[in-house]
Structure formats: C-alpha cells, structure tokens
Amino acid sequence: KDIDPQMIVVALGENMGGYRQKVLQEKWIRSQVAGVLKSLENTKAPCNWILPTWTSRDGSSPYKKTNARLIELNAAMKDAIGQRCNVISGTELPELTPETVDTRGDGLHHTRKSGELWADAALKRIPGVTALSSMERTRATQVRLPVMQKKPSNKRRR
C-alpha cells in the first residue's frame, strides 16, 4: 500500500548517544541518520525531527547519560540531519531544563508527566500542529524505518 503522508515526525536519537563510551561516534551517527533520511526520499511531506532532551539524573547507572554528552549528540545529529527536516532539539526548548524534567532512576527514561511536558513543548515547534486528539493519535500512520545498525564498540580487538 502506498503511503502519502501529510507530515513526518521522527523522534530518534537517544540510543545514538553512546553515553558509556568515551567518544561520541559521529561517523556512525551520520550513517544512521542518512538511513532514515534515505527512507524519506520519495516523499515531499515536511519532516520534523525531535531530538532528545535533558536528564535530571546526570551520570546515573546503567546508561550513564550526561547532559554534556547530550549537547554534543544533539549538535552532531542536527548537523547530520541538515535541511531535510525541521530539527527540534530537546536541549533548546525553553520549557525544559535539567531542573524541570524528571527522569527515572536510570537517568534516561522520563516520568509520564515529564514526557508529556517534552511532547507538548516539541509539538508547539512543529508548523501547523496544535495538538493531536487521542483519536488522531490512534489513526496516525506509522511507517517502518530501516533497522539501525549496531553501534561500533570502543573495545580494542586482541
């Protein structure tokens, strides 16, 4: 079945942070973003890409997410996405700060209230979108994107 979306919203990136790695894997990030953008080649629908937002528990186990790495990640992703999508960076939404978000003990996953705050703030930055009713969310079409490749390891081979 052909799909002719009116708008595309992508919310990916957190897993590309490699928070437990010493160095951000920018080359790998570029390849993953390129794969997603390639899947959008046959549509002229406007694209909006929502990037990750702050943690309230900097460096928590097991993910070790830090806000410093998050800033680095979002900058790399913004650069890789380029002009194809309207980029909504979770670190540039004035409604969100490390003090206003609430992440669970792992420092990565947001509480329901914090997730809703993030979603509402991001939706306000998408041209032509005010809010989606639960019925509209139910009817929204989901398109399967290419599976992301495994991130390269920092471990040296012996």
TIVO-766627 format. One record per residue: x, y, z of N, C-alpha, C, O in turn; residue in three letters. Coordinates in steps of 0.1 Angstrom, whole numbers, plus 5000, padded with zeros to 4 digits. Layout:
# residues N
+------+------+------+-------+-------+-------+------+------+------+------+------+------+------+
: n.xx : n.yy : n.zz : ca.xx : ca.yy : ca.zz : c.xx : c.yy : c.zz : o.xx : o.yy : o.zz : type :
+------+------+------+-------+-------+-------+------+------+------+------+------+------+------+
:    X :    Y :    Z :     X :     Y :     Z :    X :    Y :    Z :    X :    Y :    Z :  ALA :
...
+------+------+------+-------+-------+-------+------+------+------+------+------+------+------+
//
This chain:
# residues 158
+------+------+------+-------+-------+-------+------+------+------+------+------+------+------+
: n.xx : n.yy : n.zz : ca.xx : ca.yy : ca.zz : c.xx : c.yy : c.zz : o.xx : o.yy : o.zz : type :
+------+------+------+-------+-------+-------+------+------+------+------+------+------+------+
: 5008 : 4988 : 5000 :  5000 :  5000 :  5000 : 5009 : 5012 : 5000 : 5018 : 5014 : 5008 :  LYS :
: 5006 : 5022 : 4991 :  5014 :  5034 :  4990 : 5009 : 5043 : 5002 : 4997 : 5044 : 5005 :  ASP :
: 5018 : 5050 : 5007 :  5015 :  5059 :  5018 : 5019 : 5073 : 5014 : 5031 : 5075 : 5009 :  ILE :
: 5010 : 5082 : 5015 :  5013 :  5096 :  5011 : 5011 : 5105 : 5023 : 5000 : 5111 : 5025 :  ASP :
: 5021 : 5106 : 5032 :  5019 :  5113 :  5045 : 5018 : 5128 : 5042 : 5024 : 5133 : 5033 :  PRO :
: 5011 : 5135 : 5051 :  5010 :  5149 :  5050 : 5021 : 5156 : 5058 : 5025 : 5167 : 5055 :  GLN :
: 5027 : 5148 : 5068 :  5037 :  5153 :  5076 : 5045 : 5141 : 5082 : 5039 : 5130 : 5084 :  MET :
: 5058 : 5142 : 5084 :  5066 :  5132 :  5091 : 5072 : 5138 : 5103 : 5077 : 5148 : 5104 :  ILE :
: 5070 : 5130 : 5114 :  5076 :  5133 :  5127 : 5085 : 5122 : 5131 : 5081 : 5110 : 5133 :  VAL :
: 5098 : 5125 : 5133 :  5108 :  5114 :  5137 : 5112 : 5118 : 5151 : 5116 : 5130 : 5154 :  VAL :
: 5112 : 5109 : 5160 :  5117 :  5111 :  5174 : 5127 : 5100 : 5177 : 5124 : 5090 : 5183 :  ALA :
: 5139 : 5102 : 5172 :  5150 :  5092 :  5173 : 5163 : 5099 : 5177 : 5165 : 5111 : 5174 :  LEU :
: 5172 : 5092 : 5184 :  5185 :  5098 :  5187 : 5191 : 5094 : 5200 : 5203 : 5093 : 5201 :  GLY :
: 5183 : 5092 : 5210 :  5188 :  5089 :  5223 : 5198 : 5077 : 5223 : 5208 : 5078 : 5230 :  GLU :
: 5194 : 5067 : 5216 :  5203 :  5055 :  5216 : 5216 : 5057 : 5209 : 5225 : 5049 : 5210 :  ASN :
: 5217 : 5068 : 5201 :  5230 :  5071 :  5194 : 5240 : 5079 : 5203 : 5251 : 5081 : 5199 :  MET :
: 5235 : 5082 : 5215 :  5244 :  5090 :  5224 : 5256 : 5082 : 5229 : 5266 : 5089 : 5232 :  GLY :
: 5256 : 5069 : 5230 :  5267 :  5061 :  5234 : 5273 : 5067 : 5248 : 5285 : 5069 : 5249 :  GLY :
: 5264 : 5069 : 5257 :  5268 :  5076 :  5269 : 5279 : 5069 : 5277 : 5286 : 5075 : 5285 :  TYR :
: 5280 : 5056 : 5276 :  5290 :  5048 :  5283 : 5304 : 5048 : 5275 : 5314 : 5043 : 5280 :  ARG :
: 5304 : 5053 : 5263 :  5316 :  5054 :  5255 : 5323 : 5067 : 5258 : 5317 : 5077 : 5261 :  GLN :
: 5336 : 5066 : 5256 :  5344 :  5078 :  5259 : 5342 : 5089 : 5248 : 5343 : 5101 : 5251 :  LYS :
: 5340 : 5085 : 5236 :  5339 :  5094 :  5225 : 5326 : 5092 : 5217 : 5322 : 5081 : 5215 :  VAL :
: 5320 : 5103 : 5213 :  5307 :  5102 :  5205 : 5311 : 5097 : 5192 : 5320 : 5101 : 5185 :  LEU :
: 5303 : 5087 : 5187 :  5306 :  5080 :  5174 : 5299 : 5088 : 5163 : 5289 : 5083 : 5157 :  GLN :
: 5305 : 5099 : 5159 :  5298 :  5108 :  5149 : 5297 : 5102 : 5135 : 5287 : 5104 : 5129 :  GLU :
: 5306 : 5094 : 5131 :  5305 :  5088 :  5118 : 5294 : 5078 : 5118 : 5286 : 5078 : 5108 :  LYS :
: 5292 : 5070 : 5128 :  5281 :  5061 :  5129 : 5268 : 5068 : 5130 : 5258 : 5064 : 5124 :  TRP :
: 5267 : 5079 : 5137 :  5255 :  5087 :  5138 : 5251 : 5092 : 5125 : 5239 : 5091 : 5121 :  ILE :
: 5261 : 5097 : 5117 :  5258 :  5102 :  5103 : 5252 : 5091 : 5095 : 5243 : 5093 : 5087 :  ARG :
: 5257 : 5079 : 5096 :  5252 :  5068 :  5088 : 5238 : 5064 : 5092 : 5230 : 5061 : 5083 :  SER :
: 5235 : 5064 : 5105 :  5222 :  5061 :  5109 : 5212 : 5072 : 5105 : 5201 : 5068 : 5100 :  GLN :
: 5215 : 5084 : 5106 :  5206 :  5095 :  5102 : 5204 : 5094 : 5087 : 5193 : 5096 : 5082 :  VAL :
: 5215 : 5091 : 5079 :  5214 :  5090 :  5065 : 5204 : 5079 : 5061 : 5197 : 5081 : 5051 :  ALA :
: 5204 : 5068 : 5068 :  5195 :  5057 :  5065 : 5180 : 5062 : 5067 : 5172 : 5058 : 5059 :  GLY :
: 5178 : 5069 : 5077 :  5164 :  5074 :  5080 : 5160 : 5084 : 5069 : 5150 : 5083 : 5063 :  VAL :
: 5169 : 5093 : 5066 :  5166 :  5103 :  5055 : 5164 : 5097 : 5042 : 5156 : 5101 : 5034 :  LEU :
: 5172 : 5086 : 5039 :  5170 :  5079 :  5026 : 5156 : 5073 : 5025 : 5150 : 5073 : 5014 :  LYS :
: 5151 : 5069 : 5036 :  5137 :  5063 :  5036 : 5126 : 5074 : 5033 : 5115 : 5070 : 5030 :  SER :
: 5130 : 5086 : 5034 :  5121 :  5097 :  5032 : 5123 : 5103 : 5018 : 5116 : 5113 : 5014 :  LEU :
: 5131 : 5098 : 5010 :  5134 :  5103 :  4996 : 5122 : 5105 : 4987 : 5121 : 5114 : 4980 :  GLU :
: 5113 : 5095 : 4988 :  5102 :  5095 :  4979 : 5089 : 5103 : 4984 : 5079 : 5102 : 4978 :  ASN :
: 5091 : 5111 : 4994 :  5080 :  5119 :  4999 : 5085 : 5134 : 4999 : 5096 : 5137 : 5003 :  THR :
: 5075 : 5142 : 4997 :  5078 :  5157 :  4998 : 5072 : 5162 : 5010 : 5072 : 5174 : 5013 :  LYS :
: 5066 : 5153 : 5019 :  5060 :  5158 :  5031 : 5070 : 5165 : 5040 : 5082 : 5160 : 5041 :  ALA :
: 5066 : 5175 : 5047 :  5075 :  5181 :  5056 : 5079 : 5172 : 5067 : 5071 : 5164 : 5072 :  PRO :
: 5092 : 5172 : 5071 :  5097 :  5164 :  5081 : 5101 : 5172 : 5093 : 5107 : 5183 : 5092 :  CYS :
: 5098 : 5167 : 5105 :  5102 :  5173 :  5118 : 5109 : 5162 : 5126 : 5104 : 5151 : 5128 :  ASN :
: 5121 : 5165 : 5131 :  5129 :  5155 :  5138 : 5130 : 5160 : 5153 : 5137 : 5171 : 5155 :  TRP :
: 5125 : 5153 : 5162 :  5126 :  5157 :  5176 : 5138 : 5150 : 5182 : 5139 : 5138 : 5183 :  ILE :
: 5147 : 5158 : 5187 :  5159 :  5153 :  5194 : 5158 : 5151 : 5209 : 5149 : 5157 : 5215 :  LEU :
: 5166 : 5143 : 5215 :  5165 :  5140 :  5229 : 5166 : 5153 : 5238 : 5171 : 5163 : 5234 :  PRO :
: 5161 : 5151 : 5250 :  5162 :  5162 :  5260 : 5169 : 5158 : 5272 : 5174 : 5147 : 5273 :  THR :
: 5170 : 5167 : 5282 :  5178 :  5166 :  5294 : 5175 : 5154 : 5303 : 5164 : 5148 : 5301 :  TRP :
: 5184 : 5151 : 5311 :  5182 :  5142 :  5322 : 5183 : 5150 : 5335 : 5190 : 5160 : 5336 :  THR :
: 5175 : 5145 : 5345 :  5176 :  5151 :  5358 : 5185 : 5144 : 5367 : 5188 : 5147 : 5379 :  SER :
: 5191 : 5133 : 5362 :  5200 :  5124 :  5370 : 5213 : 5122 : 5362 : 5215 : 5111 : 5357 :  ARG :
: 5221 : 5132 : 5361 :  5233 :  5132 :  5353 : 5242 : 5120 : 5357 : 5246 : 5120 : 5369 :  ASP :
: 5246 : 5112 : 5347 :  5255 :  5101 :  5350 : 5250 : 5089 : 5357 : 5258 : 5080 : 5361 :  GLY :
: 5237 : 5088 : 5358 :  5231 :  5076 :  5366 : 5233 : 5063 : 5358 : 5234 : 5062 : 5346 :  SER :
: 5234 : 5052 : 5366 :  5235 :  5039 :  5361 : 5222 : 5034 : 5356 : 5211 : 5038 : 5362 :  SER :
: 5221 : 5025 : 5347 :  5232 :  5019 :  5340 : 5236 : 5026 : 5327 : 5247 : 5023 : 5321 :  PRO :
: 5229 : 5036 : 5323 :  5231 :  5042 :  5310 : 5242 : 5053 : 5310 : 5249 : 5056 : 5300 :  TYR :
: 5244 : 5059 : 5321 :  5255 :  5070 :  5323 : 5252 : 5082 : 5314 : 5262 : 5089 : 5311 :  LYS :
: 5240 : 5085 : 5311 :  5236 :  5097 :  5303 : 5241 : 5109 : 5311 : 5238 : 5111 : 5323 :  LYS :
: 5248 : 5118 : 5303 :  5251 :  5131 :  5309 : 5246 : 5142 : 5300 : 5244 : 5140 : 5288 :  THR :
: 5243 : 5153 : 5306 :  5238 :  5164 :  5298 : 5249 : 5170 : 5289 : 5246 : 5176 : 5278 :  ASN :
: 5262 : 5169 : 5293 :  5273 :  5174 :  5284 : 5273 : 5165 : 5271 : 5275 : 5171 : 5261 :  ALA :
: 5272 : 5152 : 5272 :  5272 :  5143 :  5260 : 5259 : 5146 : 5252 : 5260 : 5146 : 5240 :  ARG :
: 5248 : 5148 : 5259 :  5236 :  5151 :  5252 : 5237 : 5163 : 5243 : 5232 : 5163 : 5231 :  LEU :
: 5243 : 5174 : 5248 :  5245 :  5186 :  5240 : 5254 : 5182 : 5227 : 5251 : 5187 : 5216 :  ILE :
: 5264 : 5175 : 5229 :  5273 :  5170 :  5219 : 5265 : 5162 : 5208 : 5267 : 5163 : 5196 :  GLU :
: 5257 : 5152 : 5213 :  5249 :  5144 :  5205 : 5239 : 5152 : 5196 : 5238 : 5150 : 5184 :  LEU :
: 5232 : 5161 : 5203 :  5222 :  5169 :  5195 : 5229 : 5177 : 5185 : 5223 : 5179 : 5174 :  ASN :
: 5240 : 5183 : 5187 :  5247 :  5191 :  5177 : 5251 : 5182 : 5166 : 5250 : 5186 : 5154 :  ALA :
: 5256 : 5170 : 5168 :  5260 :  5161 :  5158 : 5248 : 5156 : 5149 : 5249 : 5156 : 5137 :  ALA :
: 5237 : 5154 : 5156 :  5225 :  5149 :  5149 : 5220 : 5161 : 5140 : 5216 : 5159 : 5129 :  MET :
: 5219 : 5173 : 5146 :  5214 :  5184 :  5138 : 5222 : 5186 : 5126 : 5217 : 5189 : 5115 :  LYS :
: 5236 : 5185 : 5127 :  5244 :  5186 :  5115 : 5242 : 5175 : 5105 : 5241 : 5178 : 5093 :  ASP :
: 5240 : 5163 : 5110 :  5237 :  5152 :  5101 : 5224 : 5153 : 5094 : 5222 : 5149 : 5082 :  ALA :
: 5214 : 5158 : 5101 :  5200 :  5159 :  5095 : 5200 : 5170 : 5084 : 5193 : 5168 : 5074 :  ILE :
: 5207 : 5180 : 5087 :  5208 :  5191 :  5077 : 5195 : 5198 : 5075 : 5187 : 5201 : 5084 :  GLY :
: 5192 : 5201 : 5062 :  5180 :  5209 :  5059 : 5167 : 5201 : 5056 : 5156 : 5207 : 5054 :  GLN :
: 5168 : 5188 : 5055 :  5157 :  5180 :  5051 : 5145 : 5180 : 5061 : 5134 : 5180 : 5058 :  ARG :
: 5149 : 5182 : 5074 :  5139 :  5182 :  5085 : 5140 : 5194 : 5093 : 5151 : 5200 : 5095 :  CYS :
: 5129 : 5198 : 5099 :  5128 :  5209 :  5109 : 5133 : 5202 : 5122 : 5127 : 5192 : 5127 :  ASN :
: 5145 : 5206 : 5127 :  5150 :  5199 :  5139 : 5146 : 5206 : 5152 : 5147 : 5219 : 5153 :  VAL :
: 5140 : 5198 : 5161 :  5135 :  5203 :  5173 : 5144 : 5197 : 5184 : 5142 : 5186 : 5188 :  ILE :
: 5154 : 5205 : 5189 :  5163 :  5200 :  5199 : 5157 : 5201 : 5213 : 5153 : 5212 : 5217 :  SER :
: 5157 : 5189 : 5220 :  5152 :  5189 :  5233 : 5160 : 5198 : 5243 : 5156 : 5201 : 5254 :  GLY :
: 5172 : 5201 : 5239 :  5181 :  5210 :  5248 : 5178 : 5225 : 5245 : 5184 : 5233 : 5252 :  THR :
: 5170 : 5228 : 5235 :  5168 :  5242 :  5231 : 5153 : 5246 : 5234 : 5149 : 5257 : 5229 :  GLU :
: 5146 : 5238 : 5241 :  5132 :  5241 :  5244 : 5132 : 5248 : 5257 : 5136 : 5242 : 5267 :  LEU :
: 5128 : 5261 : 5257 :  5129 :  5269 :  5270 : 5120 : 5263 : 5281 : 5123 : 5265 : 5293 :  PRO :
: 5110 : 5255 : 5278 :  5102 :  5249 :  5288 : 5110 : 5238 : 5296 : 5106 : 5234 : 5307 :  GLU :
: 5121 : 5233 : 5290 :  5128 :  5221 :  5295 : 5142 : 5225 : 5300 : 5149 : 5231 : 5292 :  LEU :
: 5145 : 5221 : 5312 :  5159 :  5223 :  5317 : 5162 : 5210 : 5325 : 5152 : 5203 : 5328 :  THR :
: 5174 : 5208 : 5329 :  5177 :  5197 :  5338 : 5169 : 5197 : 5351 : 5166 : 5187 : 5357 :  PRO :
: 5164 : 5209 : 5355 :  5157 :  5211 :  5367 : 5142 : 5209 : 5365 : 5135 : 5205 : 5374 :  GLU :
: 5137 : 5211 : 5353 :  5122 :  5210 :  5350 : 5118 : 5196 : 5345 : 5106 : 5192 : 5346 :  THR :
: 5128 : 5188 : 5340 :  5125 :  5174 :  5336 : 5126 : 5165 : 5348 : 5133 : 5168 : 5358 :  VAL :
: 5120 : 5154 : 5347 :  5121 :  5144 :  5358 : 5123 : 5130 : 5351 : 5114 : 5124 : 5345 :  ASP :
: 5136 : 5125 : 5352 :  5139 :  5112 :  5347 : 5139 : 5102 : 5358 : 5141 : 5105 : 5370 :  THR :
: 5136 : 5090 : 5354 :  5135 :  5079 :  5364 : 5150 : 5076 : 5369 : 5159 : 5083 : 5364 :  ARG :
: 5151 : 5067 : 5378 :  5164 :  5064 :  5384 : 5176 : 5061 : 5374 : 5187 : 5063 : 5377 :  GLY :
: 5172 : 5056 : 5362 :  5182 :  5053 :  5353 : 5188 : 5065 : 5345 : 5197 : 5064 : 5338 :  ASP :
: 5181 : 5077 : 5348 :  5186 :  5089 :  5341 : 5182 : 5091 : 5327 : 5186 : 5101 : 5321 :  GLY :
: 5176 : 5081 : 5321 :  5173 :  5081 :  5307 : 5158 : 5082 : 5304 : 5154 : 5091 : 5296 :  LEU :
: 5150 : 5074 : 5310 :  5136 :  5074 :  5308 : 5128 : 5084 : 5316 : 5130 : 5085 : 5328 :  HIS :
: 5120 : 5092 : 5310 :  5112 :  5102 :  5317 : 5100 : 5097 : 5323 : 5094 : 5087 : 5319 :  HIS :
: 5096 : 5104 : 5334 :  5083 :  5100 :  5340 : 5072 : 5104 : 5330 : 5074 : 5112 : 5321 :  THR :
: 5060 : 5100 : 5332 :  5049 :  5103 :  5323 : 5047 : 5118 : 5322 : 5046 : 5124 : 5311 :  ARG :
: 5047 : 5125 : 5334 :  5045 :  5139 :  5334 : 5056 : 5147 : 5326 : 5053 : 5156 : 5319 :  LYS :
: 5068 : 5142 : 5328 :  5079 :  5149 :  5322 : 5079 : 5146 : 5307 : 5082 : 5155 : 5299 :  SER :
: 5075 : 5134 : 5303 :  5074 :  5130 :  5289 : 5063 : 5139 : 5282 : 5065 : 5143 : 5270 :  GLY :
: 5052 : 5141 : 5289 :  5042 :  5149 :  5283 : 5046 : 5164 : 5282 : 5043 : 5170 : 5272 :  GLU :
: 5054 : 5169 : 5291 :  5059 :  5182 :  5290 : 5068 : 5183 : 5278 : 5068 : 5193 : 5271 :  LEU :
: 5077 : 5173 : 5276 :  5086 :  5173 :  5264 : 5078 : 5173 : 5251 : 5081 : 5180 : 5242 :  TRP :
: 5068 : 5164 : 5251 :  5060 :  5162 :  5239 : 5052 : 5175 : 5236 : 5052 : 5180 : 5224 :  ALA :
: 5046 : 5181 : 5246 :  5039 :  5194 :  5244 : 5048 : 5205 : 5239 : 5045 : 5212 : 5229 :  ASP :
: 5060 : 5206 : 5245 :  5070 :  5216 :  5241 : 5074 : 5214 : 5226 : 5075 : 5224 : 5219 :  ALA :
: 5077 : 5202 : 5223 :  5081 :  5198 :  5209 : 5070 : 5201 : 5199 : 5072 : 5207 : 5188 :  ALA :
: 5058 : 5197 : 5202 :  5046 :  5199 :  5193 : 5044 : 5213 : 5189 : 5040 : 5217 : 5178 :  LEU :
: 5047 : 5222 : 5199 :  5045 :  5236 :  5196 : 5054 : 5242 : 5186 : 5052 : 5252 : 5180 :  LYS :
: 5065 : 5234 : 5183 :  5075 :  5238 :  5173 : 5073 : 5232 : 5160 : 5081 : 5235 : 5151 :  ARG :
: 5063 : 5224 : 5158 :  5060 :  5218 :  5145 : 5050 : 5227 : 5138 : 5039 : 5228 : 5143 :  ILE :
: 5054 : 5233 : 5127 :  5045 :  5241 :  5119 : 5032 : 5234 : 5116 : 5032 : 5223 : 5111 :  PRO :
: 5021 : 5241 : 5119 :  5007 :  5235 :  5115 : 5002 : 5225 : 5125 : 4991 : 5220 : 5123 :  GLY :
: 5009 : 5223 : 5136 :  5004 :  5213 :  5146 : 5000 : 5221 : 5159 : 5008 : 5228 : 5164 :  VAL :
: 4988 : 5218 : 5164 :  4985 :  5224 :  5177 : 4985 : 5213 : 5187 : 4992 : 5214 : 5197 :  THR :
: 4977 : 5203 : 5185 :  4977 :  5191 :  5194 : 4970 : 5180 : 5187 : 4961 : 5182 : 5178 :  ALA :
: 4972 : 5168 : 5190 :  4966 :  5156 :  5185 : 4956 : 5151 : 5195 : 4960 : 5148 : 5206 :  LEU :
: 4944 : 5148 : 5191 :  4934 :  5142 :  5200 : 4938 : 5127 : 5201 : 4946 : 5122 : 5192 :  SER :
: 4933 : 5120 : 5210 :  4936 :  5106 :  5212 : 4931 : 5098 : 5199 : 4938 : 5089 : 5195 :  SER :
: 4920 : 5102 : 5193 :  4915 :  5096 :  5181 : 4925 : 5098 : 5170 : 4928 : 5089 : 5162 :  MET :
: 4930 : 5110 : 5168 :  4940 :  5113 :  5158 : 4953 : 5105 : 5160 : 4959 : 5100 : 5150 :  GLU :
: 4957 : 5103 : 5172 :  4969 :  5095 :  5175 : 4967 : 5081 : 5171 : 4976 : 5074 : 5166 :  ARG :
: 4955 : 5076 : 5174 :  4951 :  5062 :  5171 : 4952 : 5060 : 5156 : 4956 : 5049 : 5151 :  THR :
: 4947 : 5070 : 5148 :  4947 :  5068 :  5133 : 4960 : 5071 : 5126 : 4961 : 5068 : 5115 :  ARG :
: 4969 : 5077 : 5134 :  4982 :  5081 :  5127 : 4989 : 5069 : 5121 : 4989 : 5058 : 5127 :  ALA :
: 4994 : 5071 : 5109 :  5001 :  5060 :  5102 : 5015 : 5059 : 5107 : 5022 : 5069 : 5107 :  THR :
: 5020 : 5047 : 5110 :  5033 :  5045 :  5113 : 5040 : 5038 : 5102 : 5036 : 5028 : 5097 :  GLN :
: 5052 : 5043 : 5098 :  5059 :  5038 :  5087 : 5072 : 5031 : 5093 : 5079 : 5037 : 5101 :  VAL :
: 5074 : 5019 : 5089 :  5086 :  5012 :  5094 : 5098 : 5017 : 5087 : 5099 : 5017 : 5075 :  ARG :
: 5108 : 5022 : 5095 :  5120 :  5027 :  5090 : 5131 : 5017 : 5090 : 5129 : 5006 : 5097 :  LEU :
: 5142 : 5019 : 5083 :  5152 :  5009 :  5083 : 5158 : 5006 : 5097 : 5158 : 5015 : 5105 :  PRO :
: 5161 : 4994 : 5100 :  5167 :  4990 :  5113 : 5180 : 4996 : 5114 : 5188 : 4996 : 5105 :  VAL :
: 5182 : 5002 : 5126 :  5195 :  5008 :  5129 : 5206 : 4998 : 5130 : 5204 : 4987 : 5136 :  MET :
: 5218 : 5001 : 5125 :  5229 :  4991 :  5126 : 5235 : 4992 : 5140 : 5233 : 5002 : 5147 :  GLN :
: 5241 : 4981 : 5144 :  5247 :  4981 :  5158 : 5258 : 4991 : 5158 : 5266 : 4993 : 5149 :  LYS :
: 5259 : 4998 : 5170 :  5269 :  5008 :  5172 : 5283 : 5002 : 5173 : 5284 : 4992 : 5180 :  LYS :
: 5293 : 5008 : 5168 :  5306 :  5003 :  5169 : 5311 : 5003 : 5184 : 5307 : 5013 : 5191 :  PRO :
: 5318 : 4994 : 5188 :  5323 :  4993 :  5201 : 5337 : 5000 : 5203 : 5344 : 5001 : 5193 :  SER :
: 5339 : 5006 : 5214 :  5352 :  5012 :  5217 : 5363 : 5002 : 5221 : 5374 : 5005 : 5223 :  ASN :
: 5359 : 4989 : 5223 :  5368 :  4979 :  5228 : 5378 : 4976 : 5216 : 5374 : 4974 : 5205 :  LYS :
: 5390 : 4974 : 5220 :  5400 :  4970 :  5210 : 5400 : 4955 : 5208 : 5398 : 4948 : 5218 :  ARG :
: 5402 : 4951 : 5196 :  5404 :  4937 :  5193 : 5418 : 4932 : 5197 : 5427 : 4940 : 5195 :  ARG :
: 5418 : 4920 : 5202 :  5432 :  4915 :  5205 : 5437 : 4906 : 5195 : 5448 : 4900 : 5196 :  ARG :
+------+------+------+-------+-------+-------+------+------+------+------+------+------+------+
//
